[in-house]
C-alpha cells in the first residue's frame, strides 16, 4: 500500500468516526427523544416534528455554503466550526427552558451538521478515491447509521434512567473529545499529488463512465442548471426527502400507537440504522456494477414498498418486512447521488452542486414529518400519512430514471477528434 493509499484509508476512517458521532447522535437519535419532548413541552405531534424539520432544513441550507467554502478555505476549518457548533447545540438542547429555545438550538444543530457532515465528507471521498466511489461512499458514510444504532440504544437507556437532558449532554461529549481532534489531525480535502496518483481500489473496472475526469474539468453551476438530468435528480431527491423523513421520524410514535412497548420501538429504530449500515455499502457496490442510476431507482421503489407495509403497524410480520425493505434501501442516495452528479456535471463544481441537491432533499425531509404528523392529528392514524409517503417515494424512482445525460471530459473529446 502506498503512502497516499494509506492516507486515503485513514481519511475515510476518520470520516466514518466523524459521521458516527455527529449525524448518528445529532439526527438519527431524534425518534427516541420524540415522546419525552412531547411530554415536557406539551406540544402536538406536528409541533415536535418541527424540531426534526429544523435539523434537516438548516443542514440542507448550510450544505451549499459549506460546499462553496471548501473551495476557498481549508476543509478542516469548515468542518471544525460546524462540529463545534453541533456539539454546543446539543448542550444547549439539554438546557432548553421553553419550546422556542429548544427550536432555536435544533436550528443551530442543523447548521453545524450541514457544515461538518454529508457535503464535506462526500466531496473529500470523491477527491481521494478514483474508482469504486459508490462502495467507498457507502462504507465511509455507514458511520451515520452505525452511530444511529449505538447512540439510539444508549440514548433510550439514558432517557429511561437519567432523563432526556442528561442523554443530550452525553451525546455532545464525543464531539469535543474525538471528532474535533480527528478533523484537525487527519482530514485533508484532496491529495497533493496529481489526480493520476489518487488511490484506486484494486478490483474490476467500475461502471461509472467518469473515473478519469481531472479535478479542473466539469460544468460550472450555471451550466449544470441547463441540464435536464440535474433538475430530475433534484426532483428525485426532493421526493426522497419528503417520503423518507416522515416515516423515520414517526416510527417510534407509530409503534407506540399500535400498542408496542417503548423498548420495542427503540429497538426497531435502532434496527433501521443497523440495516442501513449494511444496505448503504451494499447498494453502493451494486451501483458500481450496474450503474448508479439504475441501482438508485430500484432502491427507491423497494423503499417505497417498505413504507407502505410499515403503515399497517398493527400486523407485526408486515411491519417487520416493511422495516427491512425501508431500512435496507433508505440511505442508498448517500452512496450513489454524488456518483450520479459527478457523471452529470463533472468535478469542477461538485461541492456546490451536491450542496444544492442536498438542500432540495432536506426541504422535502423538512416537510415530510410535518405532513405525516398533521395527517395523524386529523385522522388519529398513521396509515394515510405513510401511504402518501410511499406514493411520493415512487415518484422519486420515476424521476431518477430520466437522468440520462453524461458529462464528457474535454480530454476525451480531444482524443476522439484526433482519432
VEXKEVO-115445 format. One record per residue: x, y, z of N, C-alpha, C in turn; residue in three letters. Coordinates in steps of 0.001 Angstrom, whole numbers, padded with zeros to 6 digits, always signed. Atoms other than C-alpha are relative to their C-alpha. Layout:
N
XYZXYZXYZala ...
% end
This chain:
419
+000847-001195+000000+000000+000000+000000+000883+001246+000000unk -000776-001228+000048+001458+003397-000991-000383+000914+001145unk +000306-000947-001065+001636+006279+001460-001289+000744-000258unk +001224-000725+000332-001122+008066-000409-001237-000883+000157unk +001119+000931-000186-003336+004982-000424-000315-000165+001475unk +000217+000099-001441-002837+004634+003311-000659+001255+000553unk +000612-001247-000434-003706+008292+003776-001478+000035-000373unk +001399+000034+000426-006891+007800+001777-000836-000854+000939unk +000726+000882-000918-007910+004930+004034-000153+000648+001375unk +000100-000667-001311-007140+006929+007190-001050+001105-000037unk +000998-001067+000123-009235+009833+005938-001401-000593-000030unk +001310+000654+000039-012135+007506+005111-000404-000495+001389unk +000293+000475-001356-011875+006002+008601-000349+001155+000927unk +000288-001173-000830-011770+009435+010225-001386+000563-000303unk +001332-000468+000367-014875+010464+008282-001071-000939+000529unk +000932+000970-000587-016599+007262+009405-000276+000349+001458unk +000160-000332-001415-015996+008188+013056-000703+001345+000165unk +000623-001321-000066-016956+011819+012453-001498-000076-000232unk +001425+000145+000303-020286+010876+010887-000715-000832+001063unk +000556+000826-001069-020840+008256+013592-000496+000883+001141unk +000343-000791-001178-020863+010844+016362-000776+001277-000318unk +000732-001228+000324-022215+013889+014516-001410-000324-000497unk +001330+000290+000538-025053+012586+012344-000696-001092+000798unk +000596+001087-000772-025569+009400+014319-000641+000479+001280unk +000551-000534-001251-026107+011367+017532-000922+001181-000223unk +000733-001248+000156-027372+014692+016232-001356-000141-000652unk +001280+000142+000697-030144+013449+013946-000635-001371+000175unk +000589+001341+000032-030578+009682+013947-000599-000444+001325unk +000578+000360-001299-031437+009537+017654-001324+000711+000278unk +001120-000876-000357-034297+012039+017429-001274-000771+000319unk +001231+000758-000224-037010+009386+017303-000230-000367+001447unk +000190+000390-001400-036369+008259+020896-000176+001218+000906unk +000234-001218-000772-036400+011865+022092-001406+000567-000229unk +001313-000537+000356-039798+012488+020451-001005-000093+001158unk +000994+000089-001088-042006+011124+023288+000326+000867+001216unk -000260-000865-001154-040174+012878+026192-000111+001491-000321unk +000174-001406+000382-040088+016163+024267-001481+000345-000104unk +001452-000206+000097-043807+015789+023525-000604+000222+001381unk +000514-000103-001358-044460+015336+027238+000508+001254+000703unk -000614-001122-000723-042058+018010+028524-000547+001345-000437unk +000369-001316+000522-043137+020845+026234-001478+000073-000409unk +001459-000002+000198-046847+019862+025905-000377+000399-001429unk +000261-000336+001393-046770+020055+022115-000853-001045-000686unk +000684+000971+000848-048623+018318+019321+001050-000798-000766unk -000927+000765+000823-047088+015702+017068+000619+000873-001093unk -000513-000870+001062-046767+018323+014334+001017+000993+000540unk -000923-001005-000537-045069+020887+016596+001341-000611+000389unk -001263+000645-000355-042476+018464+017965+000743-000427-001262unk -000644+000340+001275-041835+017356+014384+000783+001175-000566unk -000735-001176+000458-040684+020933+013762+001460-000053+000414unk -001395+000102-000452-037532+020129+015740+000817-000823-000984unk -000678+000795+001022-036589+017368+013312+000072+000763-001313unk +000016-000822+001208-037593+019676+010475+001109+001033+000042unk -001044-001019-000144-035246+022347+011815+001380-000591-000279unk -001306+000627+000234-032318+019915+011793+000246-000177-001490unk -000248+000335+001402-032751+018716+008221-000047+001228-000897unk +000123-001171+000851-033826+022062+006763+001251+000864+000066unk -001171-000864-000129-030889+024014+008152+001298-000743-000294unk -001121+000772+000528-028486+021164+007448+000093+000213-001501unk +000025-000187+001443-029568+021461+003832+000317+001410-000420unk -000267-001395+000352-029477+025266+003805+001476+000331+000141unk -001420-000259-000220-025913+025227+005108+000875-000757-000983unk -000814+000877+000845-024715+022467+002757+000584+000696-001229unk -000613-000671+001154-024299+024600-000433+001064+001005+000410unk -000992-000959-000495-022455+027243+001590+001282-000728+000378unk -001171+000795-000368-020153+024579+003003+000742-000479-001242unk -000634+000450+001237-019519+023179-000483+000763+001111-000691unk -000675-001153+000601-018610+026657-001741+001212+000419+000818unk -001102-000417-000850-016420+027494+001255+001201-000931-000105unk -001097+000962+000080-014382+024315+000846+000920+000312-001174unk -000844-000403+001116-013133+025707-002475+000888+001185+000360unk -000713-001230-000355-011873+028826-000677+000913-000150+001209unk -000773+000143-001235-010597+027712+002738+000212-001485+000291unk -000295+001378-000387-009213+024569+004370-001264-000694+000497unk +001189+000742-000392-011892+021912+004772-000042-000238+001503unk -000030+000222-001451-010750+021386+008362-000624+001172+000751unk +000630-001159-000643-011848+024918+009216-001515-000081-000117unk +001444+000094+000223-015301+024388+007689-000600-001085+000888unk +000531+001102-000795-015820+021013+009337+000175+000242+001498unk -000253-000246-001421-014268+022100+012635-001000+000964+000608unk +000986-000966-000491-016540+025116+013021-001375-000647+000078unk +001296+000668+000004-019573+023018+012054-000137-000993+001141unk +000052+000990-001076-018717+020241+014503-000087+000672+001369unk +000051-000729-001273-018108+022719+017318-001398+000538+000264unk +001357-000523-000156-021477+024366+016707-000982-001122+000315unk +000887+001134-000267-023179+020954+016635+000130-000464+001450unk -000207+000430-001382-021615+019971+019966-000617+000947+001005unk +000586-000983-000917-022590+023193+021703-001519+000031-000108unk +001452+000013+000171-026090+022927+020230-000639-001133+000793unk +000541+001108-000796-026629+019517+021827+000026+000337+001493unk -000025-000465-001403-025541+021009+025152-001109+001016+000243unk +001070-000983-000135-027957+023894+024551-001371-000635+000058unk +001274+000726-000033-030827+021494+023823-000253-000557+001391unk +000157+000617-001322-030186+019818+027169-000436+000998+001064unk +000345-001030-000987-030800+023145+028937-001178+000865-000440unk +001097-000815+000523-033752+024444+026897-001123+000113+001031unk +001033-000253-001005-036358+026064+029155-001393+000142-000615unk +001291-000151+000672-039111+026556+026550+000100-000619-001385unk -000003+000595+001334-040159+025154+023206+000718+000903-000995unk -000678-000911+000919-038919+028283+021403+001512-000109+000135unk -001443+000197-000206-035473+027903+022973+000451-001325-000596unk -000322+001318+000532-035498+024226+022061+000128+000053-001523unk +000009-000076+001459-036330+025004+018439+001219+000753-000531unk -001185-000758+000419-033539+027589+018165+001247-000874+000053unk -001172+000867-000121-030983+025064+019399-000002-001078-001074unk +000050+000985+001084-032214+022499+016868+000355+000643-001344unk -000414-000729+001208-031810+025121+014127+001525+000074-000067unk -001461-000107-000033-028195+025687+015205+000666-001364-000167unk -000520+001350+000208-027645+021927+015363+000011-000335-001486unk +000046+000241+001440-028755+021705+011736+001085+000747-000751unk -001067-000778+000638-026356+024489+010735+001348-000678+000217unk -001256+000676-000298-023498+022697+012478+000181-001283-000784unk -000083+001246+000753-024302+019365+010847+000190+000255-001492unk -000160-000326+001411-024569+021000+007431+001436+000333-000366unk -001386-000358+000274-021022+022293+007727+000998-001097+000262unk -000983+000983-000460-019468+019112+009058-000284-001442-000416unk +000332+001405+000267-021166+016020+007629-000058-000325-001498unk +000185+000639+001285-022591+014977+004252+000787+000636-001142unk -000648-000623+001153-021304+017528+001744+001522-000035+000118unk -001464+000110-000104-017736+017820+003087+000496-001435-000139unk -000447+001388+000056-017470+014052+003551-000059-000549-001424unk +000140+000512+001364-018763+013238+000053+001035+000617-000933unk -000972-000669+000849-016509+015820-001585+001407-000530+000261unk -001323+000514-000351-013417+014600+000283+000196-001411-000560unk -000129+001384+000453-014092+010947-000572+000088-000103-001519unk -000093+000037+001460-014682+011614-004279+001336+000553-000479unk -001325-000501+000349-011386+013556-004329+001084-001053+000205unk -001056+000941-000368-009389+010754-002723-000112-001352-000692unk +000192+001315+000601-010889+007726-004496-000483+000150-001432unk +000351-000120+001413-010958+007446-008288-001035-001029-000414unk +000871+001088+000416-012756+004123-008581-000775-000548+001190unk +000856+000567-001037-015451+002260-006663-000494+001089+000953unk +000421-001103-000862-016701+005591-005410-001284-000344+000753unk +001238+000378-000679-020145+004171-004640+000262-000876+001205unk -000338+000893-001106-018635+001447-002490+000653+000759+001135unk -000717-000771-001027-016303+003832-000669-000943+000947+000733unk +000968-000898-000637-019048+006381-000054-000940-000784+000904unk +000895+000815-000810-021309+003614+001200+000642-000463+001290unk -000686+000493-001193-018726+002215+003607+000321+001117+000973unk -000412-001084-000898-017432+005509+004979-001189+000677+000653unk +001165-000687-000568-020839+007115+005424-000906-000931+000784unk +000762+000924-000851-022195+003954+007066+000163+000346+001471unk -000149-000472-001380-020866+005580+010228-001211+000762+000493unk +001207-000725-000386-024006+007736+010203-001012-000945+000630unk +001019+000928-000484-026244+004728+010660+000490-000865+001148unk -000525+000762-001130-023958+002689+012888-000032+000862+001260unk +000164-000919-001120-023875+005756+015097-001436+000046+000472unk +001408+000033-000376-027662+005740+014970-000361-001245+000783unk +000284+001252-000707-027747+002095+016061+000424+000105+001458unk -000568+000027-001344-025499+002509+019075-000493+001170+000843unk +000370-001179-000780-026369+006048+020112-001505+000046+000276unk +001432+000085-000284-030114+005392+019809-000256-000882+001221unk +000161+000884-001157-029874+002472+022221+000543+000658+001268unk -000569-000697-001161-027614+004489+024519-000930+001107+000472unk +000901-001097-000363-029983+007468+024400-001264-000514+000671unk +001210+000562-000602-033032+005309+025113+000265-000448+001430unk -000358+000436-001350-031235+003828+028121+000167+001198+000938unk -000220-001187-000835-030167+007234+029429-001303+000734+000284unk +001287-000666-000197-033640+008692+028906-000799-000700+001097unk +000779+000757-000984-035186+005909+030986+000590+000081+001406unk -000647+000001-001322-032630+006203+033806+000307+001403+000522unk -000462-001323-000443-031396+009821+033883-000736+001167-000640unk +000749-001075+000642-033740+011785+031618+000615+000425-001319unk -000441-000372+001341-033515+013210+028115+001051+001093+000000unk -000997-001077-000038-031466+016246+029163+001403-000565+000210unk -001293+000647-000218-028638+014100+030512+000448-000749-001247unk -000337+000743+001217-028794+011996+027354+000660+000910-001024unk -000593-000914+000976-028057+015038+025189+001399+000464+000421unk -001344-000350-000467-025074+016004+027369+000993-001097-000362unk -000870+001133+000324-023616+012525+026894+000262-000062-001503unk -000187+000022+001452-024173+012737+023117+000980+001080-000459unk -000866-001109+000410-022259+016033+022967+001477-000252+000289unk -001388+000135-000440-019089+014881+024733+000945-000569-001067unk -000940+000526+001007-017568+012712+021925+000324+000990-001110unk -000282-000996+001037-017846+015655+019535+001259+000773+000343unk -001158-000778-000418-015288+017586+021562+001226-000879+000267unk -001118+000857-000400-013163+014635+022706+000587-000812-001153unk -000469+000861+001084-012918+012624+019458-000098+000656-001379unk +000243-000480+001351-014420+014323+016417+000910+001163-000368unk -000822-001170+000321-012626+017673+016565+001474-000352-000163unk -001397+000389+000238-009149+016131+017053+000205-000742-001317unk -000127+000717+001259-009742+013778+014106-000060+000943-001199unk +000117-000962+001100-010830+016633+011847+001303+000770-000164unk -001204-000831+000059-007767+018701+012717+001220-000805-000432unk -001222+000775+000206-005187+015911+012591-000010-000783-001315unk +000028+000968+001098-006363+013607+009786-000569+000561-001303unk +000760-000353+001204-008779+015260+007339+000800+000925-000922unk -000564-000858+001049-007470+016748+004074-000982+000005-001171unk +000984-000118+001081-009504+017999+001092+000284-000942-001150unk -000379+000833+001146-007581+016213-001663+001481-000316+000079unk -001428+000316+000010-004212+014585-002368+000817+001154-000577unk -000882-001019+000542-001275+016877-003038+000577-000420-001338unk -000543+000502+001250-000100+014633-005895-001031+000106-001116unk +000935-000095+001123-001645+014685-009371-001115-001036+000088unk +001186+000861-000011-005019+013055-009991+000320-001423-000402unk -000318+001341+000470-003376+010099-011742+000517-000885+001112unk -000540+000791-001083-001897+009035-008404-000982-000165+001154unk +000994+000183-001044-005096+009165-006398-000274-001482+000188unk +000165+001414-000332-005795+005861-004643-001113-000641-000807unk +000991+000782+000724-007608+003279-006757-000234-001314+000718unk +000316+001293-000573-009413+000270-005371+000414-001086-000995unk -000501+001052+000868-007875-002912-006752-001091-001042-000222unk +001083+000921+000321-010864-004646-008322-000408+000215-001436unk +000436-000089+001373-012822-004939-011543-000334+001427-000364unk +000302-001354+000433-013452-001828-013636-001375+000440+000462unk +001265-000546-000470-016207+000424-012385-000956+000261-001152unk +001003-000307+001022-019462+001012-014248-000098+001487-000272unk +000060-001445+000195-019014+004785-013866+000807+000402-001218unk -000715-000403+001208-018025+006466-017164+001032+001081+000242unk -000791-001200-000212-016101+009279-015495+001078-000140+001049unk -001014+000172-001031-013381+007822-013300+001274+000774-000306unk -001251-000640+000379-010642+009635-015245-000139+001506-000196unk +000183-001435+000154-012015+013180-015106+000981+000734+000893unk -000919-000822-000791-009431+015718-013965-000794+000954+000877unk +000772-000801-000947-010441+017888-010970-000407+001370-000519unk +000358-001324+000507-010470+021111-013011-001056-000066-001088unk +000996+000141+001054-012897+019698-015591-001399-000092+000595unk +001382+000090-000448-016651+019785-015385-000762+001273-000285unk +000891-001127+000272-019578+022164-015611+000015+000998+001137unk +000268-001019-001004-019946+025453-013840-001449-000154+000471unk +001342+000144-000567-023060+025805-011696-001069+000417-001007unk +001018-000475+000954-024939+027818-014328-000146-000951-001182unk +000088+000972+001091-024086+025218-016985-000768-001240+000446unk +000730+001161-000521-025336+022389-014778-001494+000283+000077unk +001411-000373-000086-028607+024287-014341-000726-000180-001329unk +000634+000175+001312-029225+023860-018077-000172-001466-000370unk +000112+001429+000259-029084+020075-017821-001301-000549+000596unk +001245+000595-000473-032406+018259-017596+000256-001008+001112unk -000291+001037-000986-030791+015445-015634+000262+000586+001375unk -000254-000627-001293-029667+017839-012914-001311+000327+000698unk +001291-000339-000592-033238+019029-012374-000792-001248+000382unk +000674+001247-000358-034611+015485-012429+000626-000624+001244unk -000650+000493-001205-032010+014469-009873-000470+000783+001215unk +000518-000820-001098-033119+017391-007716-001425-000374+000369unk +001382+000409-000258-036770+016357-008098-000035-001338+000732unk -000043+001309-000655-035922+012777-007157+000420+000144+001459unk -000467-000186-001369-034061+013966-004067-001036+000703+000873unk +001081-000640-000746-036945+016205-003047-001052-001033+000401unk +000990+001040-000298-039390+013302-003300+000551-001003+001010unk -000633+000909-000960-036933+011060-001454-000068+000577+001414unk +000035-000613-001317-036623+013505+001427-001409+000077+000562unk +001386-000135-000421-040360+014087+001565-000566-001341+000464unk +000569+001296-000316-041200+010389+001591+000670-000706+001161unk -000732+000816-000961-038467+009023+003819-000018+000587+001410unk -000190-000608-001321-038262+011542+006671-001211-000184+000909unk +001183+000164-000833-041854+011369+007848-000112-001403+000571unk +000065+001386-000465-041700+007585+008063+001031-000269+001089unk -001052+000239-000981-038437+007667+010019-000286+000700+001327unk +000204-000788-001217-039272+010417+012500-001189-000525+000806unk +001214+000440-000694-042693+008940+013310-000027-001499+000278unk +000001+001443-000213-041620+005297+013560-000276-000362+001458unk +000210+000310-001421-041428+005298+017373-001432+000304+000431unk +001405-000234-000376-044796+007056+017929-000984-000878-000760unk +000837+000944+000754-046299+004853+015161-000130-001321+000756unk +000024+001282-000692-045342+001729+017099-000652+000108+001375unk +000660-000203-001294-046423+003158+020460-001510+000061-000184unk +001433-000095+000295-049815+003984+018917-000588-001375-000292unk +000472+001338+000355-050067+000394+017640+000063-000979+001164unk +000006+000839-001186-049519-000976+021162+001319-000652+000359unk -001302+000548-000345-045811-001852+021140+000589+000764+001191unk -000635-000662-001136-043647-001028+024161+001038+001000-000493unk -001030-000982+000343-041193+001877+024215+001331-000682-000306unk -001238+000739+000247-038343-000626+024374-000003-000617-001395unk +000111+000590+001332-039588-002419+021248+000126+001056-001085unk -000076-001078+000990-039984+000880+019414+001430+000504-000157unk -001398-000431+000060-036451+001979+020320+000861-001044-000707unk -000746+001068+000660-035128-001407+019219-000266-000001-001505unk +000335-000060+001428-036968-001075+015895+000740+001139-000675unk -000716-001140+000571-035462+002374+015307+001488-000313-000112unk -001399+000396+000055-032035+001015+016161+000237-001012-001119unk -000115+000993+001070-032654-001885+013761+000002+000669-001376unk -000009-000753+001254-033401+000615+010995+001416+000450-000319unk -001357-000487+000224-029971+002153+011447+000964-001150-000255unk -000870+001158+000222-028358-001292+011636-000129-000507-001440unk +000213+000458+001365-029929-002331+008325+000560+000985-001016unk -000592-001001+000895-028873+000943+006711+001499-000189-000080unk -001442+000196-000042-025322+000228+007815+000443-001078-000975unk -000294+001068+000961-025420-002935+005691-000467+000388-001396unk +000599-000280+001297-027673-001680+002903+000724+001052-000799unk -000635-001099+000727-025816+001526+002049+001250-000447-000762unk -001160+000456+000785-022418-000018+001147-000353-001086-001010unk +000419+001025+000955-024197-002954-000499-000523+000638-001279unk +000547-000660+001175-026144-000665-002811+001045+000859-000697unk -001110-000703+000637-023029+001421-003395+000783-000925-000909unk -000707+000990+000814-021276-001711-004643-000842-000420-001205unk +000894+000340+001118-024322-002654-006750+000034+001103-001055unk -000073-001110+000936-024229+000815-008288+001286+000027-000799unk -001267+000060+000726-020573+000346-009192-000035-001037-001112unk +000068+001066+000998-021509-002776-011169-001069+000249-001060unk +001094-000121+000973-024870-001996-012792-000278+001443-000383unk +000254-001406+000254-024726+001786-012804-000751+000631+001157unk +000575-000643-001175-025590+004232-010057-001463+000371-000194unk +001364-000464+000234-028810+005461-011684-001012-001150+000110unk +000913+001146-000078-030415+002047-012129-000092-000543+001427unk +000011+000489-001379-029383+000973-008631-000817+000919+000903unk +000732-000945-000842-030812+004153-007099-001503-000076-000269unk +001426+000110+000329-034144+003858-008955-000607-001250+000629unk +000495+001231-000612-034524+000259-007788-000097+000140+001513unk +000029-000212-001445-033644+001248-004221-001180+000843+000435unk +001148-000851-000319-036284+003990-004230-001305-000803-000040unk +001242+000758+000147-039001+001598-005432-000189-000986+001155unk +000093+000963-001103-038226-001045-002795-000253+000727+001314unk +000206-000767-001233-038046+001589-000053-001451+000473+000107unk +001401-000422-000001-041483+002899-001067-000919-001141+000427unk +000789+001158-000402-042909-000606-000731+000117-000226+001511unk -000198+000166-001435-041401-000825+002746-000822+000983+000808unk +000792-001012-000712-043063+002431+003845-001480-000380-000007unk +001404+000393+000102-046427+001175+002592-000324-001123+000987unk +000218+001100-000937-046079-002018+004643+000088+000468+001445unk -000151-000507-001364-044972-000090+007745-001265+000685+000505unk +001208-000702-000416-048214+001865+007742-000988-000896+000716unk +000886+000964-000656-050043-001289+008803+000732-000604+001200unk -000885+000398-001100-048064-001421+012061-000635-001004+000947unk +000654+000923-000903-050668-003457+013920+000269-001457-000321unk -000317+001370+000416-049649-006556+011968+001517-000146+000010unk -001440+000054-000251-046188-007405+013256+000817-000550-001174unk -000812+000496+001125-044983-009526+010282+000140+001024-001122unk -000080-001019+001041-045872-006784+007783+000878+001161+000430unk -000843-001074-000516-044252-004158+009993+001475-000376-000112unk -001393+000446+000047-041044-006207+010229+000516-000031-001435unk -000416+000053+001406-040924-006808+006472+000152+001416-000561unk -000076-001377+000464-041640-003137+005803+001250+000700+000506unk -001211-000609-000562-038864-002018+008151+001236-000516-000723unk -001157+000566+000704-036454-004390+006401+000168+000655-001372unk -000093-000617+001329-037260-003091+002880+000383+001472+000104unk -000211-001441-000172-037344+000517+004047+001435+000297+000424unk -001297-000322-000581-034151+000457+006090+001152-000415-000899unk -001102+000487+000825-032009-001597+003727+000270+000949-001166unk -000147-000872+001163-032642+000857+000871+000006+001486+000354unk +000250-001388-000383-033142+004056+002863+001139+000939-000372unk -001136-000904+000184-029629+005524+002575+000716-000199-001322unk -000621+000205+001309-028900+004412-000996+000442+001303-000661unk -000445-001243+000641-028802+008059-002222+001326+000537+000532unk -001241-000530-000560-025932+008885+000136+001206-000594-000707unk -001105+000650+000698-023716+006360-001653+000004+000299-001493unk +000084-000045+001454-024966+006959-005202-000236+001381-000597unk +000282-001319+000582-026139+010567-005673+001277+000765-000337unk -001231-000691+000416-022595+012052-005562+000607-000594-001268unk -000525+000645+001202-021577+009491-008200-000800+000431-001224unk +000859-000430+001111-024550+010357-010413+000268+001454-000357unk -000252-001417+000248-023892+014070-010016+001354+000198-000657unk -001311-000066+000643-020232+013561-010916-000102-000398-001469unk +000188+000429+001379-021345+011730-014055-000720+001053-000832unk +000777-001004+000724-023759+014521-014993+000808+001269-000246unk -000603-001331+000057-021621+017576-014275+001508+000031+000146unk -001432-000041-000216-018027+016526-013554+000348+000598+001352unk -000408-000376-001353-015966+017567-010517+000171+001493+000262unk -000362-001401-000194-015454+021303-011096-000808+000674+001110unk +000887-000647-000973-018455+022486-009058-000745-001032+000834unk +000699+001104-000660-019277+019177-007359-000468+000370+001403unk +000377-000349-001362-019261+020595-003821-001239+000876+000055unk +001146-000916+000009-021662+023438-004605-001253-000697-000522unk +001163+000667+000594-023939+021316-006814-000569-001059+000934unk +000505+000999-000938-024131+018481-004304-000661+000678+001195unk +000641-000748-001073-024869+021035-001608-001395+000456-000372unk +001316-000448+000452-027760+022389-003684-000986-001165-000075unk +000871+001172+000086-029159+018914-004393-000363-000488+001396unk +000257+000413-001373-028790+018014-000733-000978+000953+000684unk +000934-000978-000568-030611+021236+000202-001423-000282-000466unk +001326+000336+000520-033517+020307-002072-000544-001232+000724unk +000418+001193-000741-033602+016895-000391-000471+000368+001400unk +000358-000338-001376-033707+018479+003048-001275+000841+000081unk +001297-000688+000018-036580+020742+002042-001118-001034+000057unk +000974+001083-000053-038534+017583+001335-000024-000675+001353unk -000082+000653-001301-037274+015998+004544-000548+000878+001116unk +000562-000912-000994-038299+019104+006470-001522-000021-000022unk +001453-000017+000139-041844+018948+005117-000610-001338+000396unk +000549+001334-000196-042304+015173+005390-000517-000294+001398unk +000501+000291-001350-042506+014799+009203-001208+000834+000391unk +001135-000867-000325-044880+017756+009461-001271-000530-000660unk +001172+000516+000705-047210+016294+006828-000539-001257+000685unk +000443+001228-000656-047291+012868+008491-000597+000311+001371unk +000551-000393-001295-047802+014477+011910-001343+000698-000126unk +001256-000727+000225-050538+016757+010550-001119-000965-000379unk +001005+000990+000384-052349+013836+008906-000427-000823+001218unk +000342+000737-001209-052146+011939+012194-000903+000826+000915unk +000817-000849-000875-053544+014892+014148-001437+000098-000506unk +001345-000093+000584-056514+014980+011752-000734-001340+000074unk +000659+001301+000138-057206+011271+011328+000156-000898+001225unk -000276+000874-001132-055787+009765+014514+000674-001304-000398unk -000635+001216+000507-053991+007170+012360+001200+000383-000856unk -001180-000232+000823-050609+006890+010650-000126-000613-001397unk +000087+000738+001255-051830+004726+007751-000051+000941-001206unk +000141-000912+001138-052843+007617+005479+001299+000735-000275unk -001255-000725+000174-049615+009542+006078+001089-000873-000595unk -001023+000902+000532-047428+006514+005377-000308-000402-001440unk +000366+000310+001384-049381+005661+002224+000383+001146-000926unk -000386-001172+000788-048866+009203+000949+001513+000056-000178unk -001464-000008+000088-045145+008984+001745+000498-001033-001008unk -000403+001042+000948-044862+005733-000222-000252+000432-001442unk +000319-000445+001359-046571+007247-003265+001007+001038-000486unk -000993-001015+000355-044197+010213-003232+001347-000650-000304unk -001263+000697+000195-041256+007835-002971+000053-000680-001364unk +000043+000586+001343-042361+006001-006108+000282+001068-001061unk -000304-001101+000911-042227+009393-007822+001485+000249-000119unk -001454-000156+000045-038545+009634-006882+000633-001042-000914unk -000540+001062+000857-037870+006291-008599-000203+000326-001473unk +000281-000356+001387-039532+007510-011798+000909+001136-000460unk -000817-001150+000378-037619+010803-011786+001442-000394-000260unk -001412+000342+000151-034217+009176-011385+000261-000740-001302unk -000173+000713+001267-034785+007029-014478+000179+000965-001168unk -000165-000987+001064-034847+010231-016528+001355+000672-000024unk -001336-000603-000054-031299+011207-015540+000929-000771-000934unk -000737+000776+000998-029592+010049-018733+001223+000741-000549unk -001122-000754+000565-027111+012835-019593+001305-000339+000725unk -001314+000313-000549-023387+012199-019051+000983+001087-000429unk -001028-000982+000316-020599+014771-018840+001159-000664-000720unk -001135+000520+000757-017868+014184-021432+001207+000878+000260unk -001191-000802-000273-014398+015318-020315+000583+000579-001274unk -000600-000666+001154-012635+017749-022619+001111-000848-000606unk -001097+000823+000495-009648+015417-022861-000514-001130-000879unk +000576+001091+000782-011864+012601-024118-000484+000506-001347unk +000475-000581+001252-013429+014900-026723+001179+000272-000954unk -001179-000307+000825-009962+015972-027934+000574-001263-000612unk -000505+001268+000492-008807+012362-028231-000876-000549-001118unk +000929+000490+001008-011933+011434-030168+000162+000764-001303unk -000172-000824+001201-011390+014352-032570+001278-000385-000730unk -001268+000393+000599-007799+013243-033114-000101-001317-000744unk +000184+001286+000682-008912+009732-033999-000723+000176-001331unk 
% end
